[in-house]
Amino acid sequence: MPSPNVLADAVERGVRLSEDQTATLQTFGDVLDVGVLCVDRNLVITGWNDWLERATGKRAHSVIGKPLTEVEPQLRPTSRAAFEQAVRGATVVMSQRLHGYLIAIPTPPGTERFTHMQQSARILPVCSEDGDERGAAALIQDVTERVTREEELRAAMEAAQIANKAKSDFLASMSHELRTPIGAMSAYADLLTDGIFGEISDSQREPLVRIKSVGNHLLGIVEQILAFARIEAGRETVQPADLDAVAITKEAIIAVEPLVSKKQLSLSSEFAADSIPIRTDAVKLRQILINLLGNAVKFTRQGGIVVRVLLPTDTTVAFEIADTGPGIATYDLSRIFDPFTQLSGSLSRSHEGTGLGLSVSRELTRLLGGDLLVSSELGVGSTFTATLPRSAPAKSAI
């Protein structure tokens, strides 16, 4: 009797099976929970194992010796053709995805989504010792439950994608609706501060300045949400231009200097060269740097921030923002870039924000062809490094 390994190898390679191997295969088919159906060159059934008896309710003695078309009167043309090809010496593989099933068997309990058991099958030629073609043996595997679960998972994924798109559309719509009145509020505050509607006192000027500050803060939040919605929807595009990495970094530093001064922090910069040419999207690079600098300022209570522009390779530029903030625990590093995520603890709850800044920054960095990484140590500080290619191709968000 051939060993299971010999049979498995023969089945896998698709070689012809001997009649002795076919008999043994039926026995192993029961052990492996696989149906084994054997026919001769005229498609008369010569083998019907226990698995097929259980699945069809037809006993072996009642079907052996009968034509396959009599036992399976609704045998489909594709199934018949597969057996005929195997009888002529070819190995035929029938995938459930393309053919559904080889022979008609009612679906097992709990998988009634299909009218018939879904099957994957391999039909092998059977020959005598002298090599004459004697028939074919079909190995039939029930994949109904697996296919049912795959369809359920696919449906769940499609539903999740629809829900995610609806969320992104809602965020974009809400953000657009908010941006106009917030912008108008800030504009009226400017007009009042400038005395367009009459002179104002110093005591009136202070709340107007605060209104303007709050308006700018709200606009910043709205812009983060809009950027996130555009990235998720795949509508963010790259418009490369020839830039100076040093100059654009200095612009970002100037934008956050008032916040740094307000918290009495130090802010220094180091550049690998006086001028570093880079071809990338100016708006997105500036947003990345301002987001990272703003995040560093937000979470740093004392000490300061160091901004470095480095040249790690001939083809890349690295923008490094290091702070002396509280640092990030190792178990939080894996989710620091998740959208709408703010780390637990009293420190993060004391700071406002959408939890989108780092997520948007990383997605924008990747859109520009690079990546954003973080290293951190509790009680020491954190360093965020955005590494970009010296030349970013024009493309759309994925």
C-alpha positions in Angstrom: 0.0 0.0 0.0 1.5 3.4 -0.9 2.2 5.7 2.0 0.2 8.9 2.6 3.2 11.0 1.5 3.5 9.2 -1.8 -0.2 9.7 -2.5 -0.1 13.4 -1.4 2.9 13.9 -3.7 1.2 12.2 -6.6 -2.0 14.3 -6.1 0.0 17.6 -5.8 2.0 16.9 -8.9 -1.0 15.7 -10.9 0.5 12.4 -12.1 -1.5 9.4 -13.0 -2.7 7.2 -10.2 -2.5 3.4 -10.3 -5.6 1.4 -9.5 -4.0 0.4 -6.2 -3.3 4.0 -5.3 -6.9 4.9 -6.1 -8.3 2.3 -3.7 -5.9 3.6 -0.9 -6.9 7.2 -1.8 -10.5 6.5 -1.0 -9.6 5.3 2.5 -7.4 8.3 3.2 -10.1 10.6 1.8 -12.4 9.6 4.7 -9.6 10.4 7.2 -8.9 13.7 5.5 -12.6 14.6 5.2 -12.4 14.7 1.4 -14.7 13.1 -1.1 -13.2 10.5 -3.5 -15.2 9.7 -6.6 -13.7 7.2 -9.2 -15.0 6.5 -12.7 -13.8 4.3 -15.5 -13.1 5.4 -19.0 -16.9 5.3 -19.8 -17.7 7.4 -16.7 -19.1 4.5 -14.9 -18.7 4.9 -11.1 -16.1 2.5 -9.7 -15.4 4.2 -6.3 -17.6 6.1 -3.8 -16.1 6.7 -0.4 -17.7 7.2 3.0 -17.5 11.0 2.8 -19.6 10.9 -0.4 -22.1 8.5 1.3 -22.5 11.0 4.2 -22.7 14.0 2.0 -25.2 12.7 -0.6 -27.1 10.1 1.4 -26.4 7.6 -1.4 -24.7 4.3 -0.4 -21.7 3.1 -2.3 -23.3 -0.2 -3.3 -26.3 1.6 -4.9 -24.1 3.8 -7.1 -21.0 1.7 -8.0 -21.4 0.2 -11.5 -23.8 2.9 -12.6 -23.0 5.7 -15.1 -22.2 9.0 -13.4 -24.8 10.7 -15.5 -27.5 8.3 -14.1 -26.4 8.9 -10.5 -26.1 12.7 -11.3 -28.8 13.3 -13.9 -28.1 17.0 -13.7 -24.4 16.7 -14.2 -23.2 20.0 -15.6 -21.4 20.2 -18.9 -18.3 21.6 -17.2 -18.1 18.8 -14.7 -18.6 16.1 -17.4 -15.9 17.8 -19.5 -13.5 17.7 -16.5 -14.0 14.0 -16.1 -13.6 13.3 -19.8 -10.3 15.3 -19.9 -9.0 13.3 -16.9 -9.9 10.0 -18.5 -7.8 11.1 -21.5 -4.8 11.7 -19.2 -5.1 15.3 -18.1 -5.2 16.6 -14.5 -8.0 19.1 -14.1 -8.4 21.5 -11.2 -11.9 23.0 -10.6 -11.9 26.1 -8.5 -15.0 27.0 -6.5 -14.6 30.6 -7.5 -15.0 29.7 -11.2 -17.2 26.6 -11.2 -19.0 26.5 -7.9 -19.2 22.8 -7.5 -18.2 19.5 -9.3 -21.3 17.4 -8.4 -24.6 18.5 -7.0 -24.7 18.0 -3.2 -27.2 19.8 -0.9 -25.5 22.4 1.3 -24.7 21.3 4.8 -26.6 22.8 7.8 -25.7 26.4 8.6 -24.6 27.2 5.1 -27.9 27.5 3.2 -26.7 30.7 1.4 -25.9 28.5 -1.6 -28.2 26.0 -3.3 -25.4 23.4 -3.6 -22.3 22.6 -1.5 -19.5 24.7 -2.8 -16.5 22.5 -3.8 -12.9 22.7 -4.9 -11.9 19.6 -6.9 -8.9 18.0 -8.5 -9.6 15.2 -11.1 -6.7 12.9 -11.8 -6.3 10.2 -14.5 -6.1 6.6 -13.3 -4.1 4.1 -15.3 -3.1 0.4 -15.1 0.4 -0.9 -14.5 1.1 -0.8 -18.2 0.0 2.8 -18.4 -3.3 2.3 -20.2 -5.9 4.9 -19.2 -8.5 3.3 -17.0 -10.6 6.2 -15.7 -10.3 9.1 -13.3 -10.4 9.9 -9.6 -11.9 13.2 -8.3 -10.9 14.6 -4.9 -13.7 16.8 -3.7 -13.4 19.3 -0.8 -16.3 21.0 0.8 -15.5 24.8 1.0 -19.0 26.0 1.6 -18.4 27.3 5.1 -15.2 29.0 4.2 -16.7 30.7 1.2 -19.7 31.7 3.2 -17.5 33.3 5.8 -15.4 35.0 3.1 -18.6 36.5 1.6 -19.8 37.6 5.0 -16.4 39.2 5.6 -16.4 40.8 2.2 -19.9 42.2 2.9 -18.8 43.5 6.2 -15.7 45.2 4.7 -17.9 46.8 2.0 -20.3 48.1 4.7 -17.3 49.4 6.7 -15.9 51.2 3.6 -19.3 52.8 2.9 -19.6 53.9 6.5 -16.0 55.2 6.4 -16.8 57.2 3.2 -19.9 58.6 4.8 -17.9 59.7 7.8 -15.3 61.4 5.6 -18.0 63.1 3.6 -19.7 64.3 6.8 -16.4 65.6 8.2 -15.7 67.4 4.9 -19.2 68.9 4.7 -19.2 69.9 8.4 -15.8 71.5 8.1 -16.7 73.5 5.1 -19.9 74.7 6.8 -17.9 75.7 9.9 -15.1 77.4 8.1 -17.2 80.2 6.6 -18.8 81.5 9.8 -15.6 81.1 11.8 -13.8 83.1 9.1 -16.5 85.7 9.2 -16.3 86.0 13.0 -12.5 86.5 12.8 -13.0 89.1 10.0 -15.5 91.1 12.1 -13.2 90.9 15.1 -10.4 92.5 12.9 -12.8 95.2 11.7 -13.8 96.1 15.2 -10.2 96.1 16.4 -9.2 98.4 13.5 -11.9 100.9 14.6 -13.9 100.6 11.4 -17.1 100.9 13.4 -15.8 103.5 15.8 -13.1 103.9 18.4 -12.7 101.1 21.0 -11.1 101.2 24.4 -8.3 99.1 25.6 -10.7 97.1 27.7 -12.7 96.3 24.6 -9.7 95.5 22.5 -8.5 92.7 24.8 -11.7 90.5 24.3 -11.6 91.2 20.6 -8.0 89.9 20.4 -9.1 86.8 22.3 -12.0 86.3 19.9 -9.5 86.5 17.0 -7.2 84.0 18.7 -10.1 81.6 19.3 -11.2 82.0 15.7 -7.8 81.1 14.4 -7.6 78.1 16.7 -11.0 76.8 15.4 -9.9 77.4 11.8 -6.8 75.4 12.5 -8.9 72.5 13.8 -11.2 72.7 10.7 -8.3 72.7 8.4 -6.9 69.5 10.1 -10.3 67.8 9.6 -10.5 68.9 6.0 -7.0 67.6 5.3 -7.8 64.3 6.9 -11.0 64.0 4.9 -9.2 64.7 1.6 -6.5 62.2 2.4 -9.1 59.5 3.3 -11.1 60.2 0.1 -7.9 60.0 -2.1 -8.4 63.6 -3.2 -5.1 65.0 -1.9 -2.7 65.6 -4.8 1.0 66.6 -4.9 2.1 69.7 -6.8 5.9 69.7 -6.8 8.0 72.8 -7.0 11.7 73.7 -6.6 12.1 74.8 -3.0 14.8 75.5 -0.4 14.3 73.2 2.6 16.1 75.6 4.9 14.0 78.6 3.9 10.7 76.7 4.2 11.8 75.4 7.7 12.5 78.9 8.8 9.1 80.0 7.7 7.5 77.2 9.8 9.7 78.3 12.8 8.5 81.9 12.5 4.9 80.7 12.5 5.2 79.0 15.9 7.5 81.5 17.6 4.6 83.4 19.3 3.6 80.1 21.0 7.1 79.3 22.0 7.6 82.8 23.5 4.3 82.5 25.4 5.4 79.3 27.1 8.9 80.7 27.6 10.6 77.8 25.8 13.9 77.9 23.9 13.8 77.3 20.1 17.0 76.6 18.1 17.7 75.3 14.6 20.6 73.4 12.9 21.0 73.1 9.2 23.3 70.8 7.3 23.9 73.6 4.7 22.9 77.2 4.2 20.6 76.1 1.3 19.2 72.7 0.6 17.4 72.3 -2.7 14.3 70.0 -2.6 11.6 69.5 -5.1 8.3 68.8 -3.3 4.9 70.3 -2.5 5.5 73.5 -0.5 2.0 73.7 1.1 2.2 70.2 2.4 5.8 70.4 3.6 5.0 73.6 5.4 1.9 72.0 7.0 3.9 68.9 8.1 6.5 71.1 9.8 4.0 73.4 11.5 2.0 70.4 12.7 5.1 68.8 14.2 6.4 72.1 15.7 3.0 72.9 17.1 2.8 69.4 18.6 6.2 69.8 20.2 5.3 73.2 21.7 1.9 71.9 23.0 3.4 69.1 25.0 6.6 70.8 26.2 6.3 72.6 29.5 9.9 73.5 30.1 13.2 73.3 28.2 12.9 73.7 24.5 12.7 72.5 21.0 15.5 71.9 18.4 14.8 71.8 14.7 17.3 70.1 12.4 17.4 69.8 8.6 19.8 66.9 7.8 21.1 65.2 4.7 21.1 61.4 5.6 21.8 60.4 2.0 22.4 62.0 -1.3 18.8 61.6 -2.3 16.9 62.4 0.9 16.3 65.3 3.3 15.4 64.7 7.0 13.4 67.3 9.0 14.0 66.5 12.7 12.0 68.1 15.5 13.2 67.2 19.0 11.5 68.4 22.2 12.1 68.1 26.0 8.5 67.1 26.6 7.2 64.2 28.8 8.1 61.6 26.2 5.9 58.7 25.0 5.7 55.3 26.5 6.8 52.4 24.4 3.4 50.8 24.3 1.9 54.1 23.0 4.4 54.5 20.1 2.5 52.1 17.9 -0.7 54.2 18.0 0.7 57.7 18.2 -0.2 58.2 14.5 -3.7 56.8 14.7 -6.4 59.4 13.7 -8.4 60.9 16.5 -6.0 59.4 19.1 -4.9 61.3 22.1 -2.9 59.3 24.6 -4.4 58.6 28.0 -3.3 60.4 31.1 -3.9 63.8 32.6 -1.3 65.5 30.4 -2.9 64.7 27.1 -6.4 65.6 28.4 -5.2 69.0 29.4 -4.4 69.9 25.8 -7.0 70.7 23.1 -6.9 69.2 19.6 -8.6 66.8 17.3 -5.9 64.1 17.6 -5.4 64.4 13.8 -2.1 66.4 13.6 0.3 63.6 13.7 -1.9 61.3 11.6 -2.3 64.0 8.9 1.5 64.7 9.0 2.4 61.1 8.5 0.0 60.6 5.6 1.2 63.8 3.9 4.8 62.7 4.4 4.1 59.4 2.7 2.2 61.2 0.0 5.4 63.1 -0.7 7.3 59.9 -1.0 8.8 59.7 2.5 7.9 58.7 6.0 7.5 60.1 9.5 9.0 58.2 12.4 9.2 58.9 16.1 11.7 58.0 18.9 10.9 58.9 22.5 11.9 58.3 26.1 9.7 59.0 29.1 10.9 62.0 31.1 13.4 63.0 28.4 11.5 64.0 25.3 10.5 63.0 21.8 12.0 63.3 18.3 9.9 63.3 15.2 11.8 62.8 11.9 10.1 63.4 8.5 12.4 62.0 5.8 11.6 63.1 2.2 13.2 62.4 -1.2 15.0 65.3 -2.7 12.5 65.1 -5.6 8.9 64.1 -5.1 6.8 63.0 -8.1 3.4 64.4 -8.8 0.7 61.9 -7.6 -2.6 61.5 -5.9 -3.4 60.2 -2.5 -4.0 56.4 -2.3 
